Amino acid sequence: MIQGVRTRWLPFRYPAFRALFLGGGLSWWGDFLTIPALLVVGYELGGQAGVGWVTIASTVPMMVLLPIGGRLGDRGERRRRLIALDLIRAALAAVVAGSAVRGGLPVVLVAVALGRSATALYNPGWRRLLPAVLPATLVPDGSSLLTAVGDGAILTGAGAGALLLLMLHAQVLIALDGLTFLASAVCLLGVGPQPTPEADASRIRGSGVLAPLADGFRWITRDPVTRLFAWSMWCGVAGLTALRVYFVDIAHHVLGLPTDAVGILYLCVGAGSVLGSVGSVWRARAPGWVFVGALALAPLGILLVGTAEGAVAAVLLLVGLAGVQTLSEAWGYTRVQTRTPDHGVGRAMGAILWCAVAGQAVGALAAAWASTHIHRSTFFLAWFAFSLVGAVLIVTPSIVGVFRPVAPRELPAALE
């Protein structure tokens, strides 16, 4: 155990890894720092529909480019490409901040979409540099550290953005985001030149653009529980994204908060995510029937939050919803990793992540339309009905398999 704890921190002895860790961490942190600020900018420039359009601009490019991000993002000199993407995102952050002051929503949307496109190309290349900067025996420890900094940015970045938004204008916060990208570029100079190995270049040229995504969906549909998880991931993330579009409306009419204090709702989501993460550590796996329950709990929680009238009820429900979604995701990822052969885990995880990003895009599109056409309560009632009908139609064939005991031969060798 002591030896395991010691090796966990050994990657930090390598200067190139420290540069990769710090540069990537700052880049991730910058991505999530401005989430609450962009919501405020969208509302100030375009009202409730503006929030929806900013959310769409933040998610659709990721959905389109993620399947090909690995191919496009792993060509040429990789460190130079990461630095260039950081500089591009810093410039785009300045454009967003300036356009927010001058009142140009179309320019903000274009700059946000281009920034998220750069992020879709940045993340795969950042992870792929890990084997180049560490010995093979330390790659697992390094990978866990990179995962920790990425997951930590989701909570600390958005949380810090919510708190800073109470003291600073949204435009200032977006400008700070640009500075984090510049700092990331400086850190990545310490990684050293990283040309793409010829073997990787040949593999990239020889495979289809969408083949990894298609393979991933084939892997996750083999197991009835991962089929349930894929749908619950899509549906839950879509519902939470729709809620985020309505955060300003909920803050105004339910919590009685000004627009600049809307970040408090992100703190509620962060608190629920922390509770869910603690629960996943306490119990690392769950039986298949838990995912059946999650299919009903997530839409119900979204409905209750979206139609809540009391401030205390809305806050508690939002914390609970975020916790259930985080816990379900953690258990689902574990299921994918333990039920998929080693050579298919990466592609299966990629397909699950694509489901999440696609859910974000659909939730943002639906909420953006609904914000100008129907009442908030009516929209969430319709979303609840859609979620349940979709679950019945899509995953009913999986229900029998969920409750079927798993035969020993189906377990990975490490679990037998």
C-alpha positions as CSV (number, residue, x, y, z in Angstrom):
1,M,0.0,0.0,0.0
2,I,2.8,2.4,0.9
3,Q,4.6,1.6,-2.3
4,G,1.4,2.3,-4.2
5,V,1.1,5.7,-2.6
6,R,4.7,6.5,-3.3
7,T,4.5,5.6,-7.0
8,R,1.3,7.6,-7.4
9,W,3.4,10.8,-7.1
10,L,6.5,9.7,-9.0
11,P,5.4,11.3,-12.3
12,F,6.0,14.7,-10.8
13,R,9.7,14.0,-10.7
14,Y,9.7,14.4,-14.5
15,P,9.9,18.1,-15.6
16,A,8.0,17.3,-18.9
17,F,5.1,15.7,-16.9
18,R,5.0,18.7,-14.5
19,A,4.7,21.0,-17.5
20,L,2.0,18.9,-19.1
21,F,0.1,18.6,-15.9
22,L,0.2,22.3,-15.1
23,G,-0.4,23.5,-18.6
24,G,-3.3,21.1,-19.2
25,G,-4.8,21.9,-15.7
26,L,-4.8,25.6,-16.4
27,S,-6.3,25.1,-19.8
28,W,-9.1,22.9,-18.3
29,W,-9.6,25.3,-15.4
30,G,-10.0,28.2,-17.9
31,D,-12.6,26.2,-19.8
32,F,-14.9,25.8,-16.8
33,L,-14.1,29.2,-15.1
34,T,-16.3,31.1,-17.6
35,I,-19.3,28.8,-17.7
36,P,-21.3,31.1,-15.3
37,A,-20.0,34.2,-17.0
38,L,-21.0,33.1,-20.5
39,L,-24.5,32.4,-19.2
40,V,-24.7,36.0,-17.8
41,V,-23.4,37.4,-21.1
42,G,-25.9,35.4,-23.1
43,Y,-28.8,36.7,-20.9
44,E,-27.7,40.3,-21.1
45,L,-27.3,40.3,-24.9
46,G,-30.2,38.1,-25.9
47,G,-32.4,37.3,-22.9
48,Q,-33.4,33.7,-22.1
49,A,-33.0,32.7,-25.8
50,G,-29.5,34.2,-25.7
51,V,-28.6,31.8,-22.9
52,G,-29.8,28.9,-25.0
53,W,-27.8,30.1,-28.1
54,V,-24.6,30.5,-26.1
55,T,-25.1,27.0,-24.7
56,I,-25.6,25.6,-28.2
57,A,-22.5,27.4,-29.4
58,S,-20.6,25.8,-26.5
59,T,-21.7,22.2,-27.2
60,V,-22.5,21.6,-30.9
61,P,-18.8,22.1,-32.0
62,M,-17.7,19.5,-29.4
63,M,-20.3,17.0,-30.6
64,V,-19.2,17.4,-34.2
65,L,-15.4,17.5,-33.7
66,L,-15.0,14.9,-30.9
67,P,-15.2,11.9,-33.2
68,I,-12.4,13.3,-35.4
69,G,-10.5,15.3,-32.8
70,G,-8.1,12.5,-32.2
71,R,-7.2,12.3,-35.9
72,L,-7.0,16.0,-36.5
73,G,-5.3,16.7,-33.2
74,D,-2.5,14.2,-33.5
75,R,-0.6,15.3,-36.6
76,G,2.7,17.2,-36.9
77,E,4.6,18.5,-33.9
78,R,2.1,18.0,-31.0
79,R,3.5,20.3,-28.4
80,R,3.5,23.2,-30.9
81,R,-0.1,22.4,-31.8
82,L,-1.2,22.5,-28.2
83,I,0.5,25.9,-27.7
84,A,-1.1,27.2,-30.8
85,L,-4.5,26.1,-29.7
86,D,-4.0,27.8,-26.3
87,L,-3.0,31.1,-28.0
88,I,-6.0,30.8,-30.3
89,R,-8.4,30.3,-27.3
90,A,-6.8,33.3,-25.5
91,A,-7.4,35.5,-28.5
92,L,-11.0,34.2,-28.8
93,A,-11.6,34.9,-25.1
94,A,-10.5,38.5,-25.7
95,V,-13.0,38.7,-28.6
96,V,-15.8,37.4,-26.4
97,A,-15.0,39.8,-23.7
98,G,-14.9,42.7,-26.1
99,S,-18.1,41.7,-27.9
100,A,-19.9,41.4,-24.6
101,V,-19.1,45.0,-23.8
102,R,-20.2,46.2,-27.2
103,G,-23.4,44.1,-27.3
104,G,-22.6,41.8,-30.2
105,L,-24.3,38.5,-29.5
106,P,-23.5,37.0,-33.0
107,V,-19.8,37.7,-32.6
108,V,-19.9,36.2,-29.1
109,L,-21.6,33.0,-30.5
110,V,-19.0,32.6,-33.3
111,A,-16.1,33.2,-30.9
112,V,-17.5,30.7,-28.3
113,A,-18.1,28.1,-31.0
114,L,-14.5,28.5,-32.4
115,G,-13.1,28.3,-28.9
116,R,-15.0,25.0,-28.2
117,S,-13.8,23.7,-31.5
118,A,-10.2,24.4,-30.4
119,T,-10.9,22.6,-27.1
120,A,-12.2,19.5,-29.0
121,L,-8.8,19.4,-30.8
122,Y,-6.8,20.2,-27.7
123,N,-7.9,17.5,-25.2
124,P,-7.1,14.4,-27.2
125,G,-3.6,15.6,-28.0
126,W,-2.9,16.6,-24.4
127,R,-3.7,13.1,-23.2
128,R,-1.7,11.4,-25.9
129,L,1.5,13.2,-24.9
130,L,1.5,11.2,-21.6
131,P,3.3,8.1,-22.9
132,A,5.9,10.4,-24.5
133,V,6.9,12.1,-21.3
134,L,6.8,9.2,-18.8
135,P,8.2,5.7,-18.6
136,A,5.7,3.0,-19.4
137,T,5.5,1.9,-15.8
138,L,4.4,5.3,-14.6
139,V,1.8,6.0,-17.3
140,P,-1.1,4.6,-15.2
141,D,-0.2,6.9,-12.3
142,G,0.3,9.8,-14.6
143,S,-3.1,9.1,-16.3
144,S,-4.9,9.1,-12.9
145,L,-3.3,12.5,-12.1
146,L,-4.4,14.0,-15.4
147,T,-7.9,12.7,-14.8
148,A,-7.9,14.2,-11.3
149,V,-6.9,17.6,-12.6
150,G,-9.5,17.4,-15.3
151,D,-12.3,16.3,-13.0
152,G,-11.2,18.8,-10.4
153,A,-11.4,21.7,-12.9
154,I,-15.1,20.8,-13.5
155,L,-15.9,21.6,-9.9
156,T,-13.3,24.2,-8.9
157,G,-13.3,26.1,-12.2
158,A,-17.1,26.5,-12.3
159,G,-17.2,27.1,-8.5
160,A,-14.5,29.8,-8.7
161,G,-16.3,31.4,-11.6
162,A,-19.5,31.5,-9.7
163,L,-17.8,33.2,-6.7
164,L,-15.8,35.6,-8.8
165,L,-19.0,36.6,-10.7
166,L,-20.3,38.0,-7.4
167,M,-17.4,40.5,-7.3
168,L,-16.4,41.0,-11.0
169,H,-18.1,41.7,-14.2
170,A,-18.6,38.8,-16.6
171,Q,-16.4,40.4,-19.2
172,V,-13.5,40.6,-16.7
173,L,-13.9,36.9,-15.8
174,I,-13.8,36.0,-19.5
175,A,-10.6,38.1,-19.9
176,L,-9.1,36.1,-16.9
177,D,-10.0,33.0,-18.9
178,G,-7.8,34.2,-21.7
179,L,-4.9,34.7,-19.3
180,T,-5.2,31.1,-18.1
181,F,-4.7,29.9,-21.7
182,L,-1.6,32.1,-22.1
183,A,-0.2,30.7,-18.9
184,S,-0.9,27.2,-20.2
185,A,1.0,27.9,-23.4
186,V,4.0,29.1,-21.4
187,C,3.9,25.9,-19.2
188,L,3.8,23.6,-22.3
189,L,7.1,25.1,-23.5
190,G,8.7,22.9,-20.8
191,V,7.3,19.7,-22.4
192,G,9.9,19.8,-25.2
193,P,9.4,18.9,-28.9
194,Q,6.9,16.1,-29.4
195,P,6.7,15.1,-33.1
196,T,4.0,12.5,-34.0
197,P,5.7,9.0,-34.2
198,E,5.6,7.6,-37.7
199,A,3.7,4.5,-36.5
200,D,0.9,6.7,-35.2
201,A,0.8,8.8,-38.3
202,S,0.4,5.6,-40.4
203,R,-2.4,4.4,-38.1
204,I,-4.2,7.7,-38.5
205,R,-4.0,7.6,-42.3
206,G,-5.2,4.1,-42.4
207,S,-8.4,4.3,-40.3
208,G,-11.8,5.9,-41.1
209,V,-12.8,9.1,-39.4
210,L,-15.9,7.8,-37.7
211,A,-14.7,4.2,-37.3
212,P,-13.6,4.5,-33.6
213,L,-17.0,6.0,-32.7
214,A,-18.9,3.3,-34.5
215,D,-16.8,0.6,-32.8
216,G,-17.5,2.2,-29.5
217,F,-21.2,2.0,-30.0
218,R,-20.9,-1.6,-31.0
219,W,-19.1,-2.3,-27.7
220,I,-21.6,-0.5,-25.5
221,T,-24.6,-2.1,-27.1
222,R,-23.3,-5.6,-26.4
223,D,-24.1,-5.3,-22.7
224,P,-27.8,-4.5,-21.6
225,V,-26.6,-2.4,-18.7
226,T,-24.3,-0.2,-20.7
227,R,-27.1,0.3,-23.2
228,L,-29.2,1.6,-20.3
229,F,-26.3,3.7,-19.1
230,A,-25.8,5.3,-22.6
231,W,-29.4,6.4,-22.7
232,S,-29.4,7.6,-19.1
233,M,-26.2,9.5,-19.8
234,W,-27.7,11.2,-22.9
235,C,-31.0,11.9,-21.2
236,G,-29.6,13.1,-17.9
237,V,-27.0,15.4,-19.4
238,A,-29.6,16.8,-21.9
239,G,-32.0,17.6,-19.0
240,L,-29.3,19.2,-16.9
241,T,-28.2,21.3,-19.8
242,A,-31.8,22.4,-20.4
243,L,-31.9,23.4,-16.7
244,R,-28.7,25.5,-17.1
245,V,-30.4,27.4,-19.9
246,Y,-33.2,28.2,-17.4
247,F,-30.8,29.0,-14.5
248,V,-31.3,32.8,-14.9
249,D,-35.1,32.4,-14.9
250,I,-35.0,30.1,-11.9
251,A,-32.6,32.5,-10.1
252,H,-34.9,35.4,-10.7
253,H,-38.4,33.9,-10.1
254,V,-37.7,31.1,-7.7
255,L,-34.6,32.1,-5.7
256,G,-35.1,35.9,-6.0
257,L,-31.5,36.4,-7.0
258,P,-30.0,39.0,-9.4
259,T,-28.5,37.9,-12.7
260,D,-24.9,38.2,-11.4
261,A,-25.7,35.8,-8.6
262,V,-26.8,32.9,-10.9
263,G,-23.5,31.2,-10.2
264,I,-24.8,30.1,-6.9
265,L,-26.8,27.5,-8.8
266,Y,-23.5,26.1,-10.2
267,L,-22.2,25.8,-6.6
268,C,-25.3,23.7,-5.9
269,V,-24.4,21.5,-8.9
270,G,-20.8,21.3,-7.6
271,A,-21.9,20.3,-4.1
272,G,-24.1,17.6,-5.5
273,S,-21.3,16.3,-7.7
274,V,-19.0,16.1,-4.7
275,L,-21.6,14.1,-2.8
276,G,-22.0,11.8,-5.7
277,S,-18.3,11.3,-6.1
278,V,-18.0,10.4,-2.4
279,G,-20.8,7.9,-2.8
280,S,-19.0,6.3,-5.8
281,V,-15.8,5.9,-3.7
282,W,-17.8,4.4,-0.9
283,R,-19.4,1.9,-3.3
284,A,-17.4,1.5,-6.5
285,R,-20.0,-0.7,-8.3
286,A,-23.7,-1.1,-8.5
287,P,-26.0,-3.9,-9.7
288,G,-27.8,-3.5,-13.1
289,W,-31.2,-2.6,-11.6
290,V,-29.7,0.6,-10.2
291,F,-29.5,2.0,-13.7
292,V,-33.2,1.2,-14.3
293,G,-33.9,3.3,-11.2
294,A,-31.6,6.1,-12.5
295,L,-33.6,6.2,-15.8
296,A,-36.7,7.2,-13.8
297,L,-35.0,9.4,-11.1
298,A,-33.1,11.7,-13.4
299,P,-36.1,12.8,-15.5
300,L,-38.2,13.1,-12.3
301,G,-35.5,15.2,-10.6
302,I,-35.2,17.5,-13.7
303,L,-39.0,17.9,-13.7
304,L,-39.1,18.8,-10.0
305,V,-36.3,21.3,-10.2
306,G,-37.7,22.9,-13.4
307,T,-41.1,23.3,-11.9
308,A,-40.1,24.1,-8.3
309,E,-41.6,27.2,-6.7
310,G,-39.8,27.3,-3.3
311,A,-36.2,28.4,-3.0
312,V,-35.2,25.8,-0.5
313,A,-36.9,23.0,-2.4
314,A,-35.2,24.1,-5.7
315,V,-31.7,24.2,-4.1
316,L,-32.1,20.8,-2.3
317,L,-33.5,19.2,-5.4
318,L,-30.7,20.5,-7.6
319,V,-28.1,19.2,-5.2
320,G,-29.8,15.8,-5.1
321,L,-30.2,15.7,-8.9
322,A,-26.5,16.5,-9.5
323,G,-25.5,13.9,-6.9
324,V,-27.6,11.1,-8.5
325,Q,-26.3,12.0,-12.0
326,T,-22.7,11.9,-10.8
327,L,-23.1,8.7,-9.0
328,S,-24.8,7.0,-11.9
329,E,-22.0,8.2,-14.3
330,A,-19.3,6.9,-12.0
331,W,-21.0,3.5,-11.7
332,G,-21.6,3.4,-15.4
333,Y,-18.0,4.2,-16.3
334,T,-16.9,1.3,-14.0
335,R,-19.4,-1.0,-15.8
336,V,-18.0,0.0,-19.2
337,Q,-14.4,-0.6,-18.1
338,T,-15.2,-4.0,-16.5
339,R,-17.5,-5.4,-19.2
340,T,-15.5,-4.3,-22.3
341,P,-12.4,-6.1,-23.5
342,D,-9.2,-4.1,-23.0
343,H,-8.8,-3.3,-26.7
344,G,-12.3,-1.8,-26.8
345,V,-12.4,0.2,-23.6
346,G,-11.1,3.4,-25.1
347,R,-13.6,3.4,-28.0
348,A,-16.5,2.5,-25.7
349,M,-15.7,5.3,-23.4
350,G,-15.4,7.6,-26.4
351,A,-18.9,6.6,-27.4
352,I,-20.3,7.2,-23.9
353,L,-18.7,10.7,-23.8
354,W,-20.1,11.5,-27.3
355,C,-23.6,10.6,-25.9
356,A,-23.0,13.1,-23.1
357,V,-21.9,15.9,-25.5
358,A,-24.8,15.0,-27.9
359,G,-27.2,15.3,-24.9
360,Q,-25.8,18.7,-24.1
361,A,-26.4,19.9,-27.7
362,V,-30.0,18.5,-27.8
363,G,-30.9,19.9,-24.3
364,A,-29.6,23.3,-25.3
365,L,-31.4,23.4,-28.6
366,A,-34.7,22.3,-27.0
367,A,-34.5,24.8,-24.1
368,A,-33.5,27.6,-26.5
369,W,-36.6,27.0,-28.5
370,A,-38.9,26.5,-25.5
371,S,-37.7,29.7,-23.8
372,T,-39.4,31.8,-26.4
373,H,-42.4,29.6,-27.1
374,I,-43.8,27.9,-24.0
375,H,-43.8,28.3,-20.2
376,R,-40.9,26.8,-18.2
377,S,-43.2,24.3,-16.4
378,T,-44.8,23.2,-19.6
379,F,-41.4,22.5,-21.1
380,F,-40.2,20.4,-18.2
381,L,-43.4,18.4,-18.1
382,A,-42.9,17.7,-21.8
383,W,-39.3,16.7,-21.3
384,F,-40.3,14.3,-18.5
385,A,-42.8,12.6,-20.8
386,F,-40.3,12.4,-23.6
387,S,-37.6,10.9,-21.4
388,L,-39.9,8.2,-20.1
389,V,-41.3,7.3,-23.5
390,G,-37.8,7.2,-25.0
391,A,-36.5,5.0,-22.2
392,V,-39.4,2.5,-22.7
393,L,-38.9,2.4,-26.5
394,I,-35.1,2.3,-26.5
395,V,-34.1,0.1,-23.6
396,T,-37.0,-2.3,-23.0
397,P,-35.1,-5.1,-24.8
398,S,-32.3,-4.5,-22.2
399,I,-34.5,-5.0,-19.1
400,V,-34.4,-8.8,-19.1
401,G,-30.6,-8.8,-19.5
402,V,-30.2,-6.3,-16.6
403,F,-31.6,-8.6,-14.0
404,R,-30.0,-11.7,-15.5
405,P,-27.1,-13.0,-13.3
406,V,-23.8,-12.6,-15.0
407,A,-22.1,-16.0,-15.7
408,P,-18.5,-16.4,-14.5
409,R,-17.2,-16.7,-18.1
410,E,-18.6,-13.2,-18.9
411,L,-16.5,-11.6,-16.2
412,P,-13.1,-10.2,-17.0
413,A,-10.2,-12.4,-15.9
414,A,-9.2,-10.0,-13.2
415,L,-12.7,-10.3,-11.6
416,E,-13.1,-14.1,-11.7
